[in-house]
């Protein structure tokens, strides 16, 4: 049975599985909480966005800004892609 991570984490099993796979605490919490919220459907909505490689540097920069990636203004396109995938 999964450990209780408090009120901040809505789906402890998913959170722990993601952490075991190497995801960050922040990303694991976002995914676990989205899956526990019936108004959000990450598994149904997933896969519909453009691949990062098909986006412009400007689009990647805006996405990096949305998720709070620091140092994004000094990054090239490949660095932005890497930062978005691994934040």
N, CA, C and O atoms as a printed pandas DataFrame, in Angstrom:
     atom_number atom_name residue_name chain_id  residue_number  x_coord  y_coord  z_coord
0              1         N          UNK        A               1    0.843   -1.194    0.000
1              2        CA          UNK        A               1    0.000    0.000    0.000
2              3         C          UNK        A               1    0.881    1.247    0.000
3              4         O          UNK        A               1    1.918    1.291    0.661
4              5         N          UNK        A               2    0.461    2.227   -0.730
5              6        CA          UNK        A               2    1.240    3.460   -0.868
6              7         C          UNK        A               2    1.186    4.281    0.414
7              8         O          UNK        A               2    0.187    4.291    1.134
8              9         N          UNK        A               3    2.270    4.952    0.666
9             10        CA          UNK        A               3    2.362    5.851    1.807
10            11         C          UNK        A               3    1.469    7.063    1.586
11            12         O          UNK        A               3    1.319    7.517    0.452
12            13         N          UNK        A               4    0.878    7.590    2.643
13            14        CA          UNK        A               4    0.045    8.788    2.543
14            15         C          UNK        A               4    0.953   10.011    2.463
15            16         O          UNK        A               4    1.723   10.284    3.384
16            17         N          UNK        A               5    0.859   10.738    1.366
17            18        CA          UNK        A               5    1.702   11.918    1.153
18            19         C          UNK        A               5    0.992   13.210    1.545
19            20         O          UNK        A               5    1.476   14.297    1.231
20            21         N          UNK        A               6   -0.120   13.109    2.208
21            22        CA          UNK        A               6   -0.847   14.281    2.666
22            23         C          UNK        A               6   -1.842   14.774    1.642
23            24         O          UNK        A               6   -2.037   14.164    0.590
24            25         N          UNK        A               7   -2.462   15.879    1.965
25            26        CA          UNK        A               7   -3.533   16.433    1.132
26            27         C          UNK        A               7   -3.033   16.958   -0.215
27            28         O          UNK        A               7   -3.821   17.100   -1.150
28            29         N          UNK        A               8   -1.741   17.245   -0.325
29            30        CA          UNK        A               8   -1.218   17.795   -1.580
30            31         C          UNK        A               8   -1.229   16.767   -2.703
31            32         O          UNK        A               8   -1.350   17.137   -3.871
32            33         N          UNK        A               9   -1.106   15.485   -2.373
33            34        CA          UNK        A               9   -1.063   14.424   -3.374
34            35         C          UNK        A               9   -2.392   13.676   -3.341
35            36         O          UNK        A               9   -2.764   13.099   -2.318
36            37         N          UNK        A              10   -3.099   13.690   -4.460
37            38        CA          UNK        A              10   -4.444   13.106   -4.516
38            39         C          UNK        A              10   -4.425   11.613   -4.831
39            40         O          UNK        A              10   -5.364   10.907   -4.463
40            41         N          UNK        A              11   -3.392   11.112   -5.495
41            42        CA          UNK        A              11   -3.309    9.701   -5.845
42            43         C          UNK        A              11   -1.918    9.196   -5.463
43            44         O          UNK        A              11   -0.973    9.284   -6.247
44            45         N          UNK        A              12   -1.812    8.664   -4.241
45            46        CA          UNK        A              12   -0.505    8.256   -3.705
46            47         C          UNK        A              12    0.140    7.136   -4.512
47            48         O          UNK        A              12    1.356    7.145   -4.704
48            49         N          UNK        A              13   -0.649    6.168   -4.991
49            50        CA          UNK        A              13   -0.089    5.056   -5.764
50            51         C          UNK        A              13    0.577    5.543   -7.044
51            52         O          UNK        A              13    1.697    5.142   -7.363
52            53         N          UNK        A              14   -0.114    6.403   -7.768
53            54        CA          UNK        A              14    0.441    6.945   -9.010
54            55         C          UNK        A              14    1.685    7.775   -8.716
55            56         O          UNK        A              14    2.691    7.665   -9.416
56            57         N          UNK        A              15    1.612    8.610   -7.672
57            58        CA          UNK        A              15    2.745    9.450   -7.294
58            59         C          UNK        A              15    3.986    8.594   -7.039
59            60         O          UNK        A              15    5.061    8.882   -7.565
60            61         N          UNK        A              16    3.837    7.545   -6.234
61            62        CA          UNK        A              16    4.986    6.700   -5.903
62            63         C          UNK        A              16    5.520    5.948   -7.123
63            64         O          UNK        A              16    6.731    5.790   -7.274
64            65         N          UNK        A              17    4.623    5.486   -7.987
65            66        CA          UNK        A              17    5.058    4.787   -9.200
66            67         C          UNK        A              17    5.877    5.718  -10.093
67            68         O          UNK        A              17    6.898    5.313  -10.648
68            69         N          UNK        A              18    5.434    6.951  -10.227
69            70        CA          UNK        A              18    6.158    7.922  -11.049
70            71         C          UNK        A              18    7.510    8.272  -10.436
71            72         O          UNK        A              18    8.503    8.406  -11.151
72            73         N          UNK        A              19    7.548    8.421   -9.116
73            74        CA          UNK        A              19    8.820    8.713   -8.441
74            75         C          UNK        A              19    9.792    7.558   -8.629
75            76         O          UNK        A              19   10.986    7.776   -8.835
76            77         N          UNK        A              20    9.277    6.310   -8.559
77            78        CA          UNK        A              20   10.120    5.129   -8.765
78            79         C          UNK        A              20   10.696    5.095  -10.180
79            80         O          UNK        A              20   11.785    4.564  -10.398
80            81         N          UNK        A              21    9.963    5.664  -11.142
81            82        CA          UNK        A              21   10.427    5.716  -12.527
82            83         C          UNK        A              21   11.418    6.854  -12.758
83            84         O          UNK        A              21   12.001    6.959  -13.837
84            85         N          UNK        A              22   11.612    7.705  -11.752
85            86        CA          UNK        A              22   12.594    8.767  -11.862
86            87         C          UNK        A              22   12.030   10.145  -12.124
87            88         O          UNK        A              22   12.797   11.089  -12.318
88            89         N          UNK        A              23   10.706   10.297  -12.135
89            90        CA          UNK        A              23   10.115   11.612  -12.328
90            91         C          UNK        A              23   10.378   12.486  -11.104
91            92         O          UNK        A              23   10.528   11.981   -9.991
92            93         N          UNK        A              24   10.433   13.794  -11.319
93            94        CA          UNK        A              24   10.635   14.718  -10.209
94            95         C          UNK        A              24    9.409   14.717   -9.305
95            96         O          UNK        A              24    8.334   14.272   -9.706
96            97         N          UNK        A              25    9.577   15.215   -8.091
97            98        CA          UNK        A              25    8.452   15.303   -7.150
98            99         C          UNK        A              25    7.339   16.165   -7.730
99           100         O          UNK        A              25    6.162   15.819   -7.632
100          101         N          UNK        A              26    7.718   17.292   -8.334
101          102        CA          UNK        A              26    6.738   18.225   -8.886
102          103         C          UNK        A              26    5.941   17.594  -10.025
103          104         O          UNK        A              26    4.714   17.681  -10.056
104          105         N          UNK        A              27    6.643   16.962  -10.954
105          106        CA          UNK        A              27    5.971   16.365  -12.101
106          107         C          UNK        A              27    5.105   15.186  -11.664
107          108         O          UNK        A              27    3.996   15.014  -12.171
108          109         N          UNK        A              28    5.594   14.378  -10.736
109          110        CA          UNK        A              28    4.819   13.247  -10.218
110          111         C          UNK        A              28    3.537   13.725   -9.561
111          112         O          UNK        A              28    2.475   13.135   -9.757
112          113         N          UNK        A              29    3.635   14.795   -8.782
113          114        CA          UNK        A              29    2.456   15.343   -8.104
114          115         C          UNK        A              29    1.447   15.877   -9.117
115          116         O          UNK        A              29    0.245   15.653   -8.977
116          117         N          UNK        A              30    1.936   16.586  -10.140
117          118        CA          UNK        A              30    1.023   17.127  -11.160
118          119         C          UNK        A              30    0.257   16.012  -11.857
119          120         O          UNK        A              30   -0.957   16.102  -12.034
120          121         N          UNK        A              31    0.968   14.965  -12.250
121          122        CA          UNK        A              31    0.324   13.864  -12.968
122          123         C          UNK        A              31   -0.642   13.117  -12.053
123          124         O          UNK        A              31   -1.774   12.832  -12.445
124          125         N          UNK        A              32   -0.206   12.801  -10.847
125          126        CA          UNK        A              32   -1.061   12.070   -9.901
126          127         C          UNK        A              32   -2.317   12.858   -9.572
127          128         O          UNK        A              32   -3.404   12.285   -9.500
128          129         N          UNK        A              33   -2.187   14.144   -9.373
129          130        CA          UNK        A              33   -3.349   14.968   -9.041
130          131         C          UNK        A              33   -4.277   15.133  -10.239
131          132         O          UNK        A              33   -5.495   15.185  -10.069
132          133         N          UNK        A              34   -3.726   15.217  -11.439
133          134        CA          UNK        A              34   -4.560   15.336  -12.631
134          135         C          UNK        A              34   -5.363   14.057  -12.846
135          136         O          UNK        A              34   -6.534   14.116  -13.220
136          137         N          UNK        A              35   -4.746   12.913  -12.614
137          138        CA          UNK        A              35   -5.450   11.649  -12.800
138          139         C          UNK        A              35   -6.538   11.454  -11.754
139          140         O          UNK        A              35   -7.528   10.770  -12.013
140          141         N          UNK        A              36   -6.370   12.040  -10.585
141          142        CA          UNK        A              36   -7.355   11.894   -9.513
142          143         C          UNK        A              36   -8.519   12.870   -9.668
143          144         O          UNK        A              36   -9.539   12.727   -8.994
144          145         N          UNK        A              37   -8.376   13.860  -10.549
145          146        CA          UNK        A              37   -9.398   14.881  -10.745
146          147         C          UNK        A              37  -10.271   14.500  -11.939
147          148         O          UNK        A              37   -9.792   14.441  -13.071
148          149         N          UNK        A              38  -11.533   14.247  -11.684
149          150        CA          UNK        A              38  -12.431   13.804  -12.761
150          151         C          UNK        A              38  -12.657   14.872  -13.833
151          152         O          UNK        A              38  -13.097   14.549  -14.936
152          153         N          UNK        A              39  -12.365   16.126  -13.528
153          154        CA          UNK        A              39  -12.528   17.194  -14.515
154          155         C          UNK        A              39  -11.349   17.246  -15.484
155          156         O          UNK        A              39  -11.441   17.850  -16.553
156          157         N          UNK        A              40  -10.252   16.614  -15.105
157          158        CA          UNK        A              40   -9.084   16.549  -15.978
158          159         C          UNK        A              40   -8.975   15.118  -16.497
159          160         O          UNK        A              40   -9.197   14.162  -15.754
160          161         N          UNK        A              41   -8.640   14.980  -17.742
161          162        CA          UNK        A              41   -8.520   13.642  -18.328
162          163         C          UNK        A              41   -7.198   13.529  -19.069
163          164         O          UNK        A              41   -7.179   13.498  -20.300
164          165         N          UNK        A              42   -6.080   13.466  -18.329
165          166        CA          UNK        A              42   -4.782   13.456  -18.994
166          167         C          UNK        A              42   -4.581   12.274  -19.931
167          168         O          UNK        A              42   -3.948   12.419  -20.976
168          169         N          UNK        A              43   -5.108   11.112  -19.576
169          170        CA          UNK        A              43   -4.896    9.960  -20.457
170          171         C          UNK        A              43   -5.740   10.058  -21.722
171          172         O          UNK        A              43   -5.348    9.535  -22.764
172          173         N          UNK        A              44   -6.885   10.715  -21.648
173          174        CA          UNK        A              44   -7.732   10.881  -22.831
174          175         C          UNK        A              44   -7.249   12.035  -23.699
175          176         O          UNK        A              44   -7.343   11.980  -24.925
176          177         N          UNK        A              45   -6.733   13.078  -23.061
177          178        CA          UNK        A              45   -6.296   14.265  -23.788
178          179         C          UNK        A              45   -4.873   14.128  -24.315
179          180         O          UNK        A              45   -4.490   14.829  -25.251
180          181         N          UNK        A              46   -4.098   13.247  -23.733
181          182        CA          UNK        A              46   -2.686   13.123  -24.084
182          183         C          UNK        A              46   -2.457   12.732  -25.529
183          184         O          UNK        A              46   -3.299   12.096  -26.164
184          185         N          UNK        A              47   -1.292   13.128  -26.036
185          186        CA          UNK        A              47   -0.906   12.735  -27.373
186          187         C          UNK        A              47   -1.459   13.588  -28.490
187          188         O          UNK        A              47   -1.210   13.299  -29.660
188          189         N          UNK        A              48   -2.202   14.631  -28.165
189          190        CA          UNK        A              48   -2.807   15.454  -29.210
190          191         C          UNK        A              48   -1.991   16.705  -29.530
191          192         O          UNK        A              48   -2.264   17.402  -30.507
192          193         N          UNK        A              49   -0.994   16.978  -28.702
193          194        CA          UNK        A              49   -0.169   18.153  -28.940
194          195         C          UNK        A              49    0.900   17.873  -29.978
195          196         O          UNK        A              49    1.242   16.723  -30.250
196          197         N          UNK        A              50    1.427   18.960  -30.560
197          198        CA          UNK        A              50    2.511   18.808  -31.536
198          199         C          UNK        A              50    3.769   18.321  -30.809
199          200         O          UNK        A              50    3.982   18.641  -29.640
200          201         N          UNK        A              51    4.582   17.560  -31.502
201          202        CA          UNK        A              51    5.863   17.139  -30.953
202          203         C          UNK        A              51    6.711   18.381  -30.739
203          204         O          UNK        A              51    6.609   19.350  -31.491
204          205         N          UNK        A              52    7.544   18.347  -29.716
205          206        CA          UNK        A              52    8.413   19.497  -29.448
206          207         C          UNK        A              52    9.275   19.834  -30.661
207          208         O          UNK        A              52    9.499   21.008  -30.955
208          209         N          UNK        A              53    9.752   18.822  -31.358
209          210        CA          UNK        A              53   10.610   19.061  -32.519
210          211         C          UNK        A              53    9.882   19.798  -33.641
211          212         O          UNK        A              53   10.520   20.459  -34.460
212          213         N          UNK        A              54    8.571   19.693  -33.686
213          214        CA          UNK        A              54    7.785   20.358  -34.729
214          215         C          UNK        A              54    7.366   21.781  -34.351
215          216         O          UNK        A              54    6.771   22.495  -35.158
216          217         N          UNK        A              55    7.680   22.179  -33.134
217          218        CA          UNK        A              55    7.323   23.527  -32.677
218          219         C          UNK        A              55    8.468   24.492  -32.954
219          220         O          UNK        A              55    9.623   24.095  -33.106
220          221         N          UNK        A              56    8.108   25.774  -33.015
221          222        CA          UNK        A              56    9.134   26.795  -33.203
222          223         C          UNK        A              56    9.831   27.059  -31.869
223          224         O          UNK        A              56    9.333   26.686  -30.807
224          225         N          UNK        A              57   10.986   27.705  -31.945
225          226        CA          UNK        A              57   11.700   28.059  -30.718
226          227         C          UNK        A              57   10.829   28.966  -29.860
227          228         O          UNK        A              57   10.821   28.847  -28.635
228          229         N          UNK        A              58   10.094   29.876  -30.506
229          230        CA          UNK        A              58    9.197   30.789  -29.789
230          231         C          UNK        A              58    8.117   30.028  -29.023
231          232         O          UNK        A              58    7.820   30.360  -27.875
232          233         N          UNK        A              59    7.529   29.007  -29.656
233          234        CA          UNK        A              59    6.507   28.200  -28.991
234          235         C          UNK        A              59    7.099   27.447  -27.797
235          236         O          UNK        A              59    6.479   27.351  -26.738
236          237         N          UNK        A              60    8.295   26.924  -27.984
237          238        CA          UNK        A              60    8.964   26.211  -26.899
238          239         C          UNK        A              60    9.296   27.152  -25.752
239          240         O          UNK        A              60    9.158   26.797  -24.581
240          241         N          UNK        A              61    9.732   28.354  -26.099
241          242        CA          UNK        A              61   10.045   29.355  -25.078
242          243         C          UNK        A              61    8.793   29.678  -24.251
243          244         O          UNK        A              61    8.860   29.746  -23.024
244          245         N          UNK        A              62    7.665   29.875  -24.916
245          246        CA          UNK        A              62    6.417   30.194  -24.214
246          247         C          UNK        A              62    5.992   29.052  -23.296
247          248         O          UNK        A              62    5.531   29.289  -22.179
248          249         N          UNK        A              63    6.145   27.821  -23.763
249          250        CA          UNK        A              63    5.811   26.656  -22.934
250          251         C          UNK        A              63    6.744   26.594  -21.729
251          252         O          UNK        A              63    6.301   26.318  -20.614
252          253         N          UNK        A              64    8.019   26.847  -21.945
253          254        CA          UNK        A              64    8.991   26.848  -20.850
254          255         C          UNK        A              64    8.651   27.936  -19.832
255          256         O          UNK        A              64    8.808   27.748  -18.625
256          257         N          UNK        A              65    8.187   29.061  -20.336
257          258        CA          UNK        A              65    7.768   30.153  -19.454
258          259         C          UNK        A              65    6.563   29.734  -18.614
259          260         O          UNK        A              65    6.512   30.014  -17.416
260          261         N          UNK        A              66    5.589   29.059  -19.244
261          262        CA          UNK        A              66    4.388   28.588  -18.543
262          263         C          UNK        A              66    4.722   27.657  -17.389
263          264         O          UNK        A              66    4.112   27.738  -16.323
264          265         N          UNK        A              67    5.689   26.773  -17.602
265          266        CA          UNK        A              67    6.011   25.791  -16.570
266          267         C          UNK        A              67    7.137   26.253  -15.645
267          268         O          UNK        A              67    7.519   25.531  -14.724
268          269         N          UNK        A              68    7.665   27.445  -15.884
269          270        CA          UNK        A              68    8.627   28.046  -14.961
270          271         C          UNK        A              68   10.055   27.547  -15.080
271          272         O          UNK        A              68   10.751   27.428  -14.072
272          273         N          UNK        A              69   10.501   27.254  -16.282
273          274        CA          UNK        A              69   11.879   26.805  -16.475
274          275         C          UNK        A              69   12.806   28.015  -16.441
275          276         O          UNK        A              69   12.657   28.961  -17.215
276          277         N          UNK        A              70   13.761   27.958  -15.527
277          278        CA          UNK        A              70   14.698   29.073  -15.387
278          279         C          UNK        A              70   15.805   28.976  -16.436
279          280         O          UNK        A              70   16.177   27.881  -16.856
280          281         N          UNK        A              71   16.321   30.118  -16.849
281          282        CA          UNK        A              71   17.395   30.175  -17.819
282          283         C          UNK        A              71   16.952   29.969  -19.254
283          284         O          UNK        A              71   17.782   29.802  -20.148
284          285         N          UNK        A              72   15.642   29.979  -19.477
285          286        CA          UNK        A              72   15.099   29.686  -20.809
286          287         C          UNK        A              72   15.527   30.711  -21.859
287          288         O          UNK        A              72   15.638   30.369  -23.037
288          289         N          UNK        A              73   15.767   31.951  -21.459
289          290        CA          UNK        A              73   16.116   32.984  -22.438
290          291         C          UNK        A              73   17.488   32.743  -23.065
291          292         O          UNK        A              73   17.778   33.258  -24.144
292          293         N          UNK        A              74   18.330   31.961  -22.389
293          294        CA          UNK        A              74   19.663   31.667  -22.920
294          295         C          UNK        A              74   19.731   30.333  -23.642
295          296         O          UNK        A              74   20.804   29.934  -24.095
296          297         N          UNK        A              75   18.601   29.632  -23.761
297          298        CA          UNK        A              75   18.598   28.291  -24.352
298          299         C          UNK        A              75   18.291   28.313  -25.844
299          300         O          UNK        A              75   17.519   29.141  -26.327
300          301         N          UNK        A              76   18.915   27.382  -26.559
301          302        CA          UNK        A              76   18.562   27.196  -27.966
302          303         C          UNK        A              76   17.400   26.193  -28.023
303          304         O          UNK        A              76   16.931   25.718  -26.988
304          305         N          UNK        A              77   16.945   25.880  -29.231
305          306        CA          UNK        A              77   15.770   25.029  -29.387
306          307         C          UNK        A              77   15.976   23.652  -28.748
307          308         O          UNK        A              77   15.100   23.170  -28.029
308          309         N          UNK        A              78   17.109   23.023  -28.998
309          310        CA          UNK        A              78   17.368   21.696  -28.440
310          311         C          UNK        A              78   17.424   21.723  -26.913
311          312         O          UNK        A              78   16.949   20.798  -26.255
312          313         N          UNK        A              79   17.996   22.769  -26.361
313          314        CA          UNK        A              79   18.061   22.897  -24.901
314          315         C          UNK        A              79   16.673   23.107  -24.299
315          316         O          UNK        A              79   16.373   22.575  -23.230
316          317         N          UNK        A              80   15.825   23.881  -24.983
317          318        CA          UNK        A              80   14.451   24.071  -24.512
318          319         C          UNK        A              80   13.687   22.755  -24.513
319          320         O          UNK        A              80   12.960   22.452  -23.567
320          321         N          UNK        A              81   13.853   21.972  -25.576
321          322        CA          UNK        A              81   13.193   20.665  -25.660
322          323         C          UNK        A              81   13.639   19.780  -24.498
323          324         O          UNK        A              81   12.817   19.159  -23.824
324          325         N          UNK        A              82   14.940   19.732  -24.276
325          326        CA          UNK        A              82   15.474   18.909  -23.188
326          327         C          UNK        A              82   14.952   19.372  -21.829
327          328         O          UNK        A              82   14.587   18.554  -20.985
328          329         N          UNK        A              83   14.919   20.687  -21.626
329          330        CA          UNK        A              83   14.442   21.230  -20.345
330          331         C          UNK        A              83   12.950   20.920  -20.138
331          332         O          UNK        A              83   12.535   20.592  -19.026
332          333         N          UNK        A              84   12.156   21.024  -21.191
333          334        CA          UNK        A              84   10.728   20.741  -21.079
334          335         C          UNK        A              84   10.484   19.258  -20.788
335          336         O          UNK        A              84    9.593   18.916  -20.010
336          337         N          UNK        A              85   11.251   18.406  -21.393
337          338        CA          UNK        A              85   11.063   16.960  -21.183
338          339         C          UNK        A              85   11.535   16.520  -19.811
339          340         O          UNK        A              85   11.049   15.516  -19.291
340          341         N          UNK        A              86   12.453   17.231  -19.221
341          342        CA          UNK        A              86   13.062   16.767  -17.974
342          343         C          UNK        A              86   12.810   17.637  -16.760
343          344         O          UNK        A              86   13.475   17.474  -15.737
344          345         N          UNK        A              87   11.870   18.551  -16.850
345          346        CA          UNK        A              87   11.615   19.408  -15.680
346          347         C          UNK        A              87   10.771   18.699  -14.647
347          348         O          UNK        A              87   10.462   19.273  -13.603
